[in-house]
Amino acid sequence: MQINKNIAISDSGFLFNPATGESYSLNTTGTELLNLIKEGKTLDEITSIFIEKYDTDKITVEKDYQDFTEVIMQYNLSESDAK
């Protein structure tokens, strides 16, 4: 998945889509996940990072990733949906 390059993300979790004028708020984990996706990290890389950093397991991280990316696509924030 690729996040639309025009999406602005603040350190505090404020996300802004200049194409639509819509804004969203993310929690700390969501902000970190979105930034990792935007950096081009794979699901395996993200899973390793989250397992090392948080008290979690592979299944939970992968489920949360799936849920999060579905929302990203639903709000047309991914590169393929931005066209």
C-alpha positions in Angstrom: 0.0 0.0 0.0 1.1 3.5 -0.7 -0.2 6.6 1.0 -1.0 9.5 -1.2 2.1 11.7 -1.3 0.0 14.9 -0.8 -1.3 13.7 2.6 0.2 15.8 5.4 0.8 14.1 8.8 1.8 16.1 11.8 3.7 14.6 14.8 0.7 15.0 16.9 -1.4 12.8 14.6 -3.3 15.4 12.6 -3.8 14.2 9.1 -4.8 16.5 6.3 -5.9 15.7 2.7 -5.4 18.8 0.6 -7.3 17.3 -2.3 -10.5 17.1 -0.4 -9.9 19.5 2.5 -10.7 16.8 5.0 -8.8 16.2 8.2 -8.5 13.3 10.5 -7.0 12.7 14.0 -4.9 9.6 14.6 -3.7 8.2 17.9 0.0 7.7 18.5 0.0 4.1 17.2 -2.0 5.1 14.1 0.4 8.0 13.4 3.4 5.7 13.7 1.8 3.1 11.5 0.8 5.6 8.8 4.4 7.0 8.8 5.9 3.6 8.4 3.5 2.8 5.5 4.4 6.2 4.0 8.1 5.3 4.3 7.4 2.2 2.2 7.9 -0.4 5.0 6.5 -3.8 4.3 4.0 -5.6 6.5 6.7 -7.9 7.8 9.0 -4.9 8.6 6.1 -3.1 10.4 5.2 -6.3 12.3 8.8 -6.7 13.5 8.9 -3.0 14.6 5.7 -3.2 16.5 6.5 -6.6 18.2 9.8 -5.2 19.4 8.4 -1.9 20.5 5.1 -2.9 22.0 3.8 -5.9 24.1 2.0 -7.6 21.2 2.1 -10.5 18.8 2.2 -11.1 15.0 -1.4 -12.0 14.7 -2.6 -8.8 16.5 -0.3 -6.5 14.5 -1.3 -8.1 11.2 -5.1 -7.8 12.1 -4.6 -4.1 13.2 -2.7 -3.4 10.0 -5.5 -4.9 7.9 -8.1 -2.9 9.7 -6.1 0.3 9.5 -5.4 -0.1 5.7 -9.0 -0.8 5.0 -9.9 2.5 6.6 -7.2 4.3 4.7 -8.6 2.9 1.4 -12.2 3.7 2.5 -11.2 7.4 3.0 -9.4 7.5 -0.3 -6.0 8.2 1.3 -4.0 5.5 -0.6 -2.1 6.3 -3.8 -4.2 4.0 -6.0 -7.5 5.5 -4.7 -6.4 9.1 -5.0 -6.9 9.3 -8.8 
